[in-house]
Amino acid sequence: MATGRGRLLQQHWRGLQALRLPPGGVGAAAGPAGFSFLWIRIYSAAFSPKRSNWKVNSVEKTAGSVNVLSVKDKEAGYWKKEYIAKQRARVRAALAQVLKPVNPYTGLPVKTKEAVRISGLGWVIILREKNGKEYIMEHIDLSINDSSVTIMWYGKTWPRLATLSTLDLCGVTPVFMDQSKTPSKNGPRWHSLIAKYNLSNLTESTMIGGDRLLRIFCLCPGLLVGLWKREEELAFVMANLHFHQLVEKSTLGSATVPYELPPHTPLLDDNPEYGLHGYQLHIDMHSGGIFYLCGTFRNLFTKKGYIEDGYVKIVVISFKNNTEHLPLIGKVGLSWRTDIFDGCIKVICCLIFLM
């Protein structure tokens, strides 16, 4: 049963005392062979060929068939690496099925929210000081929209800005998965680096606005950092992540290397004098749960001369043609929040995505 399997994995992970140790007693278990035997048990519990008729005895039998000598034949960490590799492959296959249905209006997966839930996916930022010390911060707020997810970090325990060198944005997923339960954040987790930012000269970055309490800076790609005006210290960090291969980027990279997106070859026009055609653009403009604009534009094209350095210029709405103009709902602004204050900086329009 899935529930029994999850409970057994938890027991294995909590300590060696829950296991029948190999010959040699506690001293042997404390060495590399003992920890290898632990990972053999975990591996066997997760990938037993008799998972459909799950019993604890089948785990004991499978793991017991691997003696201490065969454990020593493997390099240190072999079974841990094998478990993590197979577990990631299993999760990847499951997510690929969930993400298959595509919204015809946005061209994006319909069930991204479900994929985030079943994978236990979350996001953290890792603040790194110049002396190497790290601070891992869990997200506080998360808002899943039609085409993106907005993530907020704030609190009272920020390290001093002057001591910081870099910020890593990572997706995190549990190493141990039990599909019958909500994934736990307390166990070991896999980190997938999405982007790395330099904080050494943050105040020299592009400032996109401010109010009487703070100033907001933009770091490419897709990160907003709020600084208190008086102290020049961190107030909040906000990331806006586009749905395009978001789950892949948040789960399939490593702690140091981002996931490499598959190559994309655009469909060129039959006539070499022309550029791209048949494209579609979907725009969501929102902040703080308020939508200002939502629209889809089809049959877009661009001339060959407008394609340069991996970017393309497409004219969607003509500034001179009033019939193409669209109204914005409400007063456009950027909503921000901390554990003490909140506010909305008016007349700011930011389309910031991690593509």
ABEGO torsion letter per residue (X at the ends): XAAAAAAAAAAAAAEAAABBBBBGEAAAAABAAAAAAAAAAAAAAAABAAAABBBAAAAAAAAAABBAAAAAABBBGAAAAAAAAAAAAAAAAAAAAAAABBBAAAGBBAAAAAAAAAAGBBBBBBBBBAAGBBBBBBBABBBBBAABBBBBBBEAABBBAAABABBBBBBBBBABBBAABBBBAABBBBBBBABBBBAABAAABBBAEBBAABBBBBBOBGBBBBBBAAAGBBABBBBBBBABGAAAAAAABBAABBBBBBBBBBBBBABAABBBBGBBBBBBBBBGGBBABBBBBBGBBBBAAABBGGBBBBBABBAABAAABBBBBEBBBBBBBBAABBBBBBGBBBBBBBX
